[in-house]
Amino acid sequence: MRTRKQSSRANESVEDLLRRAINKTLLTVIKEEVQHMDPLLPRDGPAFRIAVILMAAACLGLTDIDGLDALTQYSRSLVAEISDGMRASGLWTDGAVCREFFFEGDQISPRLWVGCLVAAEVAVVSNPEISPGIRKRV
Protein backbone atom coordinates (compact mmCIF):
# COMPACT_ATOMS: atom_id res chain seq x y z
CA MET A 1 0.00 0.00 0.00
CA ARG A 2 1.33 3.43 -0.98
CA THR A 3 1.57 6.27 1.49
CA ARG A 4 0.31 9.74 0.62
CA LYS A 5 3.91 10.93 0.22
CA GLN A 6 4.72 8.10 -2.20
CA SER A 7 1.57 8.80 -4.22
CA SER A 8 2.35 12.49 -4.56
CA ARG A 9 5.91 11.72 -5.66
CA ALA A 10 4.62 9.27 -8.27
CA ASN A 11 2.72 12.19 -9.84
CA GLU A 12 5.81 14.43 -10.01
CA SER A 13 7.81 14.74 -13.18
CA VAL A 14 11.44 13.70 -13.21
CA GLU A 15 12.32 17.38 -13.62
CA ASP A 16 10.42 18.30 -10.44
CA LEU A 17 12.04 15.46 -8.50
CA LEU A 18 15.50 16.55 -9.64
CA ARG A 19 14.79 20.21 -8.87
CA ARG A 20 13.66 19.32 -5.36
CA ALA A 21 16.72 17.11 -4.77
CA ILE A 22 19.10 19.79 -6.08
CA ASN A 23 17.46 22.47 -3.93
CA LYS A 24 17.69 20.27 -0.84
CA THR A 25 21.37 19.56 -1.52
CA LEU A 26 22.15 23.22 -2.22
CA LEU A 27 20.38 24.32 0.96
CA THR A 28 22.33 21.73 2.98
CA VAL A 29 25.64 22.98 1.54
CA ILE A 30 24.74 26.63 2.18
CA LYS A 31 23.79 25.89 5.79
CA GLU A 32 27.03 23.95 6.32
CA GLU A 33 29.10 26.82 4.89
CA VAL A 34 27.36 29.40 7.10
CA GLN A 35 27.91 27.14 10.12
CA HIS A 36 31.56 26.71 9.12
CA MET A 37 32.02 30.50 9.03
CA ASP A 38 30.67 30.78 12.59
CA PRO A 39 30.43 27.43 14.40
CA LEU A 40 28.87 29.06 17.48
CA LEU A 41 26.00 30.62 15.53
CA PRO A 42 22.70 28.98 16.58
CA ARG A 43 21.09 27.31 13.55
CA ASP A 44 17.65 28.42 14.72
CA GLY A 45 18.69 32.05 15.26
CA PRO A 46 17.85 35.04 13.08
CA ALA A 47 21.46 35.72 11.99
CA PHE A 48 21.81 32.16 10.69
CA ARG A 49 18.54 32.39 8.73
CA ILE A 50 19.50 35.77 7.26
CA ALA A 51 22.94 34.45 6.24
CA VAL A 52 21.37 31.39 4.58
CA ILE A 53 18.96 33.56 2.59
CA LEU A 54 21.77 35.91 1.52
CA MET A 55 24.01 33.02 0.46
CA ALA A 56 21.19 31.36 -1.47
CA ALA A 57 20.55 34.63 -3.28
CA ALA A 58 24.25 35.19 -3.99
CA CYS A 59 24.88 31.62 -5.18
CA LEU A 60 21.89 31.57 -7.52
CA GLY A 61 21.63 35.25 -8.39
CA LEU A 62 18.07 34.92 -7.13
CA THR A 63 16.26 37.91 -5.64
CA ASP A 64 12.71 36.63 -6.10
CA ILE A 65 10.94 36.44 -2.73
CA ASP A 66 8.85 33.41 -3.69
CA GLY A 67 11.87 31.56 -5.07
CA LEU A 68 13.99 32.22 -1.96
CA ASP A 69 11.09 31.33 0.29
CA ALA A 70 10.60 28.01 -1.55
CA LEU A 71 14.33 27.20 -1.52
CA THR A 72 15.12 28.11 2.08
CA GLN A 73 11.79 27.08 3.62
CA TYR A 74 11.90 30.23 5.77
CA SER A 75 8.83 32.42 6.15
CA ARG A 76 7.87 34.63 3.25
CA SER A 77 7.71 37.62 5.59
CA LEU A 78 11.34 37.11 6.68
CA VAL A 79 12.49 36.81 3.07
CA ALA A 80 10.51 39.94 2.16
CA GLU A 81 12.07 41.93 5.03
CA ILE A 82 15.54 40.85 3.95
CA SER A 83 14.73 41.71 0.35
CA ASP A 84 13.66 45.22 1.39
CA GLY A 85 16.94 45.86 3.20
CA MET A 86 19.08 44.45 0.40
CA ARG A 87 17.25 46.39 -2.30
CA ALA A 88 17.48 49.62 -0.28
CA SER A 89 21.24 49.09 -0.03
CA GLY A 90 21.67 48.44 -3.74
CA LEU A 91 23.11 44.98 -3.12
CA TRP A 92 20.03 43.48 -4.79
CA THR A 93 18.15 44.77 -7.79
CA ASP A 94 15.43 43.04 -9.79
CA GLY A 95 16.96 39.70 -10.64
CA ALA A 96 20.54 40.65 -9.74
CA VAL A 97 22.76 40.24 -6.69
CA CYS A 98 26.06 42.07 -6.16
CA ARG A 99 28.02 38.80 -5.97
CA GLU A 100 31.33 40.63 -5.55
CA PHE A 101 30.14 41.79 -2.15
CA PHE A 102 29.56 38.23 -0.91
CA PHE A 103 32.46 36.40 -2.57
CA GLU A 104 36.22 36.88 -2.81
CA GLY A 105 37.13 34.73 -5.78
CA ASP A 106 35.48 31.41 -5.09
CA GLN A 107 35.42 31.92 -1.31
CA ILE A 108 32.64 33.37 0.81
CA SER A 109 33.65 36.83 1.96
CA PRO A 110 33.50 37.84 5.63
CA ARG A 111 31.36 40.69 4.29
CA LEU A 112 28.51 38.17 4.51
CA TRP A 113 28.11 39.34 8.12
CA VAL A 114 27.95 42.97 6.96
CA GLY A 115 25.27 41.82 4.54
CA CYS A 116 23.34 40.39 7.48
CA LEU A 117 23.41 43.80 9.18
CA VAL A 118 22.29 45.46 5.96
CA ALA A 119 19.49 42.92 5.48
CA ALA A 120 18.33 43.56 9.05
CA GLU A 121 18.47 47.29 8.22
CA VAL A 122 20.93 47.93 11.05
CA ALA A 123 23.58 49.29 8.65
CA VAL A 124 23.74 50.55 5.09
CA VAL A 125 26.39 50.05 2.42
CA SER A 126 27.85 53.35 1.26
CA ASN A 127 28.65 52.18 -2.28
CA PRO A 128 28.67 48.41 -2.84
CA GLU A 129 30.29 48.71 -6.28
CA ILE A 130 33.33 50.69 -5.12
CA SER A 131 33.90 49.69 -1.51
CA PRO A 132 32.36 47.46 1.12
CA GLY A 133 32.28 50.39 3.57
CA ILE A 134 29.27 50.67 5.85
CA ARG A 135 27.71 53.26 8.04
CA LYS A 136 25.17 52.93 10.79
CA ARG A 137 21.57 53.37 9.74
CA VAL A 138 19.95 56.36 11.46
N, C-alpha and C positions, 0 to 999 in steps of 0.2 A: 504494500500500500504506500502510495506517495504522500509525502507531507506537503503542506501548503507551499513551503519554501521551494521544494523540489519541483512542484507543478509550475510555479511562477518562473523558475529558471528554465524550464523546458520550453516556455513560450518566448524566451529572449532570443534575439539573434546572436550569432557568433560575435558580431561586431560589438553589441552591447555587453556581452560577457567579457570580451577582451578589454573594453573601455573600463569596465568596473574593476577588473583585476589590475590594470595598469594604474588607475587612480588610487587603489588601495595600496599598491606597492610604492607609488610616488609619495603618498601621504606618510607612509611608514618611514621612508628614507628622510623626508623633510623633518619629521618629528625627532628622529635619531640625530640628525645634524644639529638641530636646535639644542637638544639635550647635551650633545657633545660640546657645544660652545659654552654652555653653562650647566654643568652637571647638578648644581644645587637648585636649579629653577624648578619649582613644582609644576608637574605636567598638567595639573588642573587649574593653574593660576592664570590670571589675565595676561601677563607678559608672555607666557609660553604660547597661548592661543594667538595673540597678536603676531608674534614672531613666525608662527606656522603660517598664518594667512599671508604675511608679507613675503615669506620665502616661496610659497605656492605661486603667488602673483609674479614674483621675480623670475622664477624658474620657467613658468609657462607664458610669461608676458600677458597674463590674464588679469583684467581689471573689472570684469563683469561680476556684479554682486551675486547673481544667481549661480554662476559657474563656480565661484569661490566657495559659496555656501554649500553647493553640492559636493565639491571635492573635499573640503575640510570637515564637513558635518558640524560646523559651528553655527550658531544662530544667525539668521539673516540680519537681524538688527545689529549684531556685533560686526559683521562684515560690512554693513552699510556705514556704521560709525567710522570704521577704519578707512573705508573708501573716501568718506568726506574729508578726513584729516590728510590723507595722501594726495587727494586731488587739490586741496587748498594749498598744499606745499609745492605742488608742481611735480612731485615724484611720480604721480600717476596722471595720465590723461586718458581720453577715451581710447581704450584698446592698447595702451602703451605704458610700460613701466620703465623708469630710469634704472636699467640693470646695472649701470656703472656705479651707482650708489651702493648697491647691495653686494657686488662681487668685485674682487681684485683678481683679475685673471680668471682662473677657474675655481678660486677659493671664495668662500663666504666672507664678506668684509665685516669687521667689528662694527661698522656703521649700521649693521642690522639693528643694534640696540638704540641707536639714534633714531632709526626709522620707527621703532616701537614708540618712542617718545613723541615723534611727529604724528603717528597714527592716533595716539591717545590725545593729541592736541595739547600736549604739555610744552612742546617746543616747535619751532618752525625752522625750515631750512632756508638760509639766506639766498643761495643760488645753487641749486643742485647740479647744474651743468658745469659750473666753474670750480666750486669748492664745496666740501661737505660741511662747511661751517654752520653752526646753529645759533639761535638766540632764543631766549625764553619767551614764550607766548605771554602777552599781557592782556 
